[in-house]
Amino acid sequence: MTLRVWIFLLVLTAIEVWLAYVHASPMVMLAVLLILSFVKAGYIVAYFMHMKQEKRSLSLSLFPIMLLCILALLMLLPDAARAQCVMCKRTAEAQNAEQARRMNQGILVLAIPPVFVVGGVLMRASRR
């Protein structure tokens, strides 16, 4: 079973490397890379960190810790939003409208997965 999982992860990594050489639009490439990264992380945690074979109680005991870490990071979010380095701020200000629109689209694409993960965690927590 481990060999099959390893080969599956190898194929996903090959797809990620192949995407670097294909001239796809940045939004499509980012979306595919994020999805593949989440799938790979799930398989690594399930099989190589042996969470798939653990008792359900261990998995449920780790859930509140993960939620606490996410909430701690969210509490730091307002400070991180204001903490731009000077070079990043000046680069963003010097862009024309099209580049600024592309940057905003990239930020949106990168923000979607964490929002869904946190939403899913909170929905699951509210059901229990």
Order of alpha helices (4+ residues) and beta strands (2+ residues): alpha-alpha-alpha-alpha-alpha
